[in-house]
């Protein structure tokens, strides 16, 4: 889909509303094809999940390899 969108002249944005850092793993992977990435939803969630993205201030670190099984 990203290739088709780019071929048509569209830009891509990957984003979320409110979800856990575990749910952001797929968005992190898809973000490589996007011009804009907004994956700060876990910062609004009250609970954290182990194994997801790690947030440190404004930096987001990719998930551990164990996330993908």
Secondary structure, 3 states (H helix, E strand, C coil): CHHHHHHCCCCCEEECCCCCCCCHHHHHHHHHHCCEEECCHHHCCCCCCCCCCEEECCEEECCCHHHHC
